[in-house]
Amino acid sequence: MSSTDIAYLFLLLILLQIYHIFEEIALEAYKLAGSLNKYLLVASVLVTINIVALYLLLRDLPAGYILAALGALIGIGNGLVHVVGYLRSRSIRGTLGAGFFTGIPLALVGGVVLYALIDVFVS
C-alpha cells in the first residue's frame, strides 16, 4: 500500500476523530475531564498531532508513519474505552459510554490504518 493510500485512510481516521469529539461534547463526556476547556485543549492537541502526521505521510517521511501509528493506536484505544464504558455504565450521557457510536468506527479504522502501517514496516 502506498503512502498516499495510507494517508487517505488516515484522513478518514482524523475525520472520525473530529466527529467523535462532537459526539463526546454533545453527550457531556467532557465533564469527565473537569471542564469543556480542558477537554477541548486535549482534543485539539490530538487532532493537531494527527494532522501533522498526515502531512508527514504525504511527504513520505518516516516520522509520519510513526505518528500515524500512534494516532491509530489512540483511535483503537479510544474506541475500546467507550465500548467498555458503555457496557459497564449502560449509559451514553456524561459517562465513558459517551462516544460509543463513533468509537466503534474509530477503532475499526484505527485497526485498518495500523495494519497498513505494519504492512509497510514489514515490507
ZAZA-294530 format. One record per residue (C-alpha): chain; residue number from 1; x, y, z. Coordinates in Angstrom, 1 decimal. Layout:
residues N
+--------+-----+--------+--------+--------+
| cadena | num |   east |  north |     up |
+--------+-----+--------+--------+--------+
|      A | NUM |      X |      Y |      Z |
...
+--------+-----+--------+--------+--------+
This chain:
residues 123
+--------+-----+--------+--------+--------+
| cadena | num |   east |  north |     up |
+--------+-----+--------+--------+--------+
|      A |   1 |    0.0 |    0.0 |    0.0 |
|      A |   2 |    1.4 |    3.4 |   -0.9 |
|      A |   3 |    1.9 |    6.3 |    1.4 |
|      A |   4 |   -0.9 |    8.1 |   -0.4 |
|      A |   5 |   -3.3 |    5.2 |    0.2 |
|      A |   6 |   -2.4 |    5.2 |    3.9 |
|      A |   7 |   -2.8 |    9.0 |    4.0 |
|      A |   8 |   -6.4 |    8.6 |    2.7 |
|      A |   9 |   -7.2 |    6.1 |    5.4 |
|      A |  10 |   -5.6 |    8.3 |    8.0 |
|      A |  11 |   -7.6 |   11.2 |    6.8 |
|      A |  12 |  -10.7 |    9.1 |    7.4 |
|      A |  13 |   -9.4 |    8.4 |   10.9 |
|      A |  14 |   -8.9 |   12.2 |   11.5 |
|      A |  15 |  -12.5 |   12.9 |   10.3 |
|      A |  16 |  -13.9 |   10.2 |   12.6 |
|      A |  17 |  -11.9 |   11.6 |   15.5 |
|      A |  18 |  -13.4 |   15.0 |   14.9 |
|      A |  19 |  -16.9 |   13.6 |   14.6 |
|      A |  20 |  -16.1 |   11.6 |   17.8 |
|      A |  21 |  -15.2 |   14.8 |   19.6 |
|      A |  22 |  -18.5 |   16.4 |   18.7 |
|      A |  23 |  -20.3 |   13.3 |   20.0 |
|      A |  24 |  -18.4 |   13.4 |   23.3 |
|      A |  25 |  -19.3 |   17.1 |   23.7 |
|      A |  26 |  -22.9 |   16.6 |   22.8 |
|      A |  27 |  -23.2 |   13.7 |   25.4 |
|      A |  28 |  -21.3 |   15.7 |   28.0 |
|      A |  29 |  -18.3 |   13.4 |   28.3 |
|      A |  30 |  -16.1 |   16.4 |   28.6 |
|      A |  31 |  -17.3 |   16.7 |   32.3 |
|      A |  32 |  -15.1 |   13.7 |   33.0 |
|      A |  33 |  -12.1 |   15.9 |   32.1 |
|      A |  34 |  -13.2 |   18.6 |   34.5 |
|      A |  35 |  -14.3 |   21.3 |   32.1 |
|      A |  36 |  -15.0 |   21.9 |   28.4 |
|      A |  37 |  -11.8 |   24.0 |   28.1 |
|      A |  38 |   -9.6 |   21.2 |   29.4 |
|      A |  39 |  -11.3 |   18.7 |   27.1 |
|      A |  40 |  -11.0 |   20.9 |   24.1 |
|      A |  41 |   -7.3 |   21.5 |   24.8 |
|      A |  42 |   -6.6 |   17.8 |   24.8 |
|      A |  43 |   -8.8 |   17.1 |   21.8 |
|      A |  44 |   -7.2 |   19.9 |   19.8 |
|      A |  45 |   -3.7 |   18.6 |   20.6 |
|      A |  46 |   -4.7 |   15.1 |   19.4 |
|      A |  47 |   -6.2 |   16.4 |   16.2 |
|      A |  48 |   -3.2 |   18.7 |   15.6 |
|      A |  49 |   -0.7 |   15.8 |   16.0 |
|      A |  50 |   -2.8 |   13.7 |   13.6 |
|      A |  51 |   -2.8 |   16.5 |   11.0 |
|      A |  52 |    1.0 |   16.8 |   11.3 |
|      A |  53 |    1.2 |   13.0 |   10.9 |
|      A |  54 |   -0.9 |   13.3 |    7.7 |
|      A |  55 |    1.3 |   16.0 |    6.3 |
|      A |  56 |    4.4 |   13.9 |    7.1 |
|      A |  57 |    2.8 |   10.8 |    5.5 |
|      A |  58 |    2.1 |   12.8 |    2.3 |
|      A |  59 |    5.8 |   13.8 |    2.3 |
|      A |  60 |    6.6 |   10.1 |    2.8 |
|      A |  61 |    8.7 |   10.9 |    5.8 |
|      A |  62 |    9.4 |    8.2 |    8.5 |
|      A |  63 |    8.2 |   10.4 |   11.3 |
|      A |  64 |    4.8 |   10.4 |    9.6 |
|      A |  65 |    4.5 |    6.7 |    9.8 |
|      A |  66 |    5.4 |    6.7 |   13.5 |
|      A |  67 |    3.0 |    9.5 |   14.4 |
|      A |  68 |    0.3 |    7.8 |   12.3 |
|      A |  69 |    0.8 |    4.5 |   14.1 |
|      A |  70 |    0.5 |    6.4 |   17.4 |
|      A |  71 |   -2.7 |    8.1 |   16.2 |
|      A |  72 |   -4.1 |    4.7 |   15.1 |
|      A |  73 |   -3.3 |    3.2 |   18.4 |
|      A |  74 |   -5.0 |    6.1 |   20.2 |
|      A |  75 |   -8.1 |    5.7 |   17.9 |
|      A |  76 |   -8.3 |    2.0 |   18.7 |
|      A |  77 |   -7.9 |    2.6 |   22.4 |
|      A |  78 |  -10.4 |    5.5 |   22.4 |
|      A |  79 |  -13.0 |    3.3 |   20.7 |
|      A |  80 |  -12.5 |    0.4 |   23.0 |
|      A |  81 |  -12.7 |    2.6 |   26.1 |
|      A |  82 |  -16.1 |    3.9 |   25.0 |
|      A |  83 |  -17.4 |    0.4 |   24.2 |
|      A |  84 |  -16.3 |   -0.9 |   27.5 |
|      A |  85 |  -17.6 |    2.3 |   29.2 |
|      A |  86 |  -21.0 |    1.8 |   27.7 |
|      A |  87 |  -21.2 |   -1.9 |   28.6 |
|      A |  88 |  -20.3 |   -1.1 |   32.2 |
|      A |  89 |  -22.5 |    2.0 |   32.7 |
|      A |  90 |  -25.3 |    1.2 |   30.2 |
|      A |  91 |  -25.4 |    5.0 |   29.6 |
|      A |  92 |  -24.1 |    7.3 |   26.9 |
|      A |  93 |  -24.7 |   10.6 |   28.7 |
|      A |  94 |  -21.9 |   12.0 |   30.9 |
|      A |  95 |  -20.1 |    8.7 |   31.3 |
|      A |  96 |  -17.4 |    6.8 |   29.4 |
|      A |  97 |  -20.2 |    5.4 |   27.3 |
|      A |  98 |  -20.4 |    8.8 |   25.6 |
|      A |  99 |  -18.7 |    8.3 |   22.3 |
|      A | 100 |  -19.9 |    4.8 |   21.9 |
|      A | 101 |  -21.5 |    5.3 |   18.4 |
|      A | 102 |  -18.4 |    6.9 |   16.8 |
|      A | 103 |  -16.0 |    4.9 |   18.9 |
|      A | 104 |  -16.7 |    1.7 |   17.1 |
|      A | 105 |  -15.8 |    3.0 |   13.6 |
|      A | 106 |  -12.9 |    5.0 |   15.1 |
|      A | 107 |  -11.4 |    1.7 |   16.5 |
|      A | 108 |  -12.1 |   -0.2 |   13.3 |
|      A | 109 |  -10.5 |    2.4 |   11.0 |
|      A | 110 |   -7.6 |    2.7 |   13.5 |
|      A | 111 |   -7.1 |   -1.0 |   13.2 |
|      A | 112 |   -7.0 |   -0.8 |    9.4 |
|      A | 113 |   -4.6 |    2.1 |    9.5 |
|      A | 114 |   -2.3 |    0.2 |   11.9 |
|      A | 115 |   -2.5 |   -2.9 |    9.8 |
|      A | 116 |   -1.5 |   -0.9 |    6.7 |
|      A | 117 |    1.4 |    0.7 |    8.6 |
|      A | 118 |    2.7 |   -2.6 |    9.9 |
|      A | 119 |    2.5 |   -4.0 |    6.4 |
|      A | 120 |    4.7 |   -1.0 |    5.2 |
|      A | 121 |    7.2 |   -1.6 |    8.0 |
|      A | 122 |    7.4 |   -5.3 |    7.4 |
|      A | 123 |    7.9 |   -5.0 |    3.6 |
+--------+-----+--------+--------+--------+
